[in-house]
Amino acid sequence: MPVILNFNKEEKEELKRFWSSHEIITKGGSEGKPYLIGKNIYKVYNEDYETETPICKSNLPLDSFLFPEEIYTYNNKIFAYKTPYIPNNQFEIKTFRNWVIPDIKKVKKALIPFVKDVYVLSRNNINAIDLVWHNTLFDGEKIYVVDTIDYQIVDENPEEDNYKSLKNIIICLMLNAELAHNQYNVKLSEEDLKEYKNLPLYIKEIYKKTIEEYKDKEIQKIKK
């Protein structure tokens, strides 16, 4: 079951005051602010947020997707949620412009379990609504996705939409590496640049292999 914690008005305001006394790590979009406390992020909404029953880590513990570990509500509306903090994101644009491009071999290795997790989402009829480049992180070893609170179980198979989102992320990664190489004086080897350019084909191959793998393998099912 989702870990949903209910608070009264006074408790809610006290929590928001406590969170706001800590560091904001990014802009967090127009809907709220993400505060870093210890090894966790507390995303606090500007306005209380109403959504269908969200998917939590306890429902579907996929390593790549940082589903909320705790959700904080007041009057049946969400005002904040908690997820783990992933430091040293190497997919940030500013990282590329500071002349650091992620090691392509490590990126390709990390993409294998990431693609599998996207496939598992689709097989569970989960529409990954905010599976986009700016929500995708890479710590040098693994790929993670944040802002998953709006993911929903849908009636129709969302595999096509989720796969398009996956491809768009890979295109952004490829284009940013090329941008850093061509305009920001980061010189990749010819081999590494070629591997970055071939990432869309690489993803297509991984996805096909993943489908084959799960023909004879039980898919991880969401716990309701």
N, C-alpha and C positions, 0 to 999 in steps of 0.2 A: 504493500500500500504506500502511496505517497506520504512523505513526512511533512504534514501540514500542521503548522502551529498557529493557534488562534489567540489574538490579543484584544484587550479592550483599548479604548481611545488613549488613556493615560499611558499604558504600557507601550503602545505603538509610538507615541511621541517621544517617550524616554529612549526607546531603542534608536529612533532616527537621530536624536541628539547625540547619542553615543557613537553611532556609525559616522556621523558627519564630522566628528572630531578627528577622524583618521584620514589617511592619504587617499586622494582620488587618483587612480592609476591611469585612466584614459577618460576621454570625453563621455564614452558610454552611450552615445546616441542622444537624441532629443527627449527620450522618454524617461531617463533616469541617470543616476550616477553610481559607478562601481567603486566601493571603498575596499582598500586592502587592510585586513586585520589578521595578523599572523600569516598562516598559509592559505587563507580563504579570501574570496571576494564576496562582498555583500552588495548586490545590485539593489538600489533603493529607488523606487519610482517617484517621479514628481507628482503624479496623480495615482490614486489607487487604481488597480488594474484588474479588469474582469476578463477571464478566459475560461474555456472549458477545462475539465480536469487535466492538469499538466502531467507530463511523463517525468518521473523522478528516477534517480539513479537506482533506487531499490526496485523499480519496475523492470528496468532493462539495463543492467550494468555493462555497457559497452565502453571499452577503454578510450575510444576516440571521441566520444560525445559526452561533454560535461553537463549531464542533466542535473537539475537542482538536487542538492542533498537535503535541504530544508526550504520550506516555503512559508512565509509569514503573512498572515491574513488578518483583516479587520472587517467586520460586517460582510463576510464572504467574498471580499475582494483582496487581491494580492497587493501588498505594499512593498515587499522585498523578497529576495531569495538568496540562498547561499550556494556557492560552488567553489571547487578548489582553484587556487591561483597557479597559473603556469608562467614561470619567469622566463626571461631571455627569449622572447618571441623573435625568431629569425625570419619570419615572413613579413615583418613590418616594412613599409616603404622606406622609412627613415634608415632602417638597417641597410637596405640596398644602397641608399644614397651615401651612407657612411662607408662605402667600399667594402661591404661584407656580403658575399653571396653564399647562401647555404651550400654545403657540400652536396653535389648532385647524387653521389652514391648513397649518402645517408638519406637524402630525400626519397630516392627511389625505394630504398628498403622500408622506410616509414609508410610509403604509399600502399604497400601490400595489405597490412592489417586495416588501414584506413578505408580502403576500397571494400574490403570484406564487411566492415561495420556498416558502411552505406548500404550494401546489399542486404544485410540482416534487417536494417530499418525498413527497407522496401518490402521484404518478405513478411514483415509484421504489419504491413499496411500503414506505416507511419510516414506522413508527409513532412519532410524536413524543410519547413517553410523558410527559415533563415540560414540555410546552408549556402553561405556566400563567402567570398574571399576575405573580407574584413573581419569575419568571425572565425577564421581558420588560423591556428597557431602552430608553430613548430619550435620545439625546444632543443633541436639538434639531434634528437633521437626518435621522437614520436610526434604525430600530428594530432591535434585536438580541435574540437569545435565548441564554441561558446554560444550564448544566447539561444538556447534550445527550448526555452519555456513555452514557445508557441507551437512546437511540434505536436501534431494531432493524429490520432488514428482515423483513417478515412475508409469509406466503403469501397472505392475503386482503387486498384493497385497503383501506387504512386511511383513505381519504379522508373518510368520514363522521365518524370519531372525530377526525381532525385538524381538520376544519372546525368541529366542536363546540367544540374547545379554542380555536380562533381566535375564535369568537363569544363565548366566556366572557371572553377577554382584553378584547375590545372593550366588553363590558358592564361590566367592572370599571373600565375607563378612563372610561366615561360616568358611572358612579355616583360615582366619586371626584371628578370635575369638579363634579358636582351637589352633592356633600357640601361641597366647598371653597366653592362659591358660596353655599350656603344656611346653613352653620353656621360657616364660618371667615372670614366677612366679605370674601371675594374676589368682587368683583362683575364678572361677565362681562357683555358687552353682550348684549342679547336675541338678536341674530343668532348670536353665538358659542355661547351656551347652547343655542340651537336646533340648531346644527350638531353639538354634542356629543351631544344627545339623538337625533339622526338617524344617529349612527355605525353602529348595527346594520344599517340599511337601506343605508347607504353601502358597507359591507363586502359585503353581498349583491350589490350591483351590480358591484363590482370583481371579485368571484369569478366572476360570470357572464361578464364581459368577458374574464377570464383564460382561462376554458374555451374561449371562442370564439377567442381569440388563438392558443391552442396546437392548435387543430384543423388548422391549416396550417403549424405551426411545430414543428421537431424539439425534443423535450424533452431537457434536459440529463440525461445518464445517470451513475449512480454508477460510479466506477472501483473494481473489486474487486482 
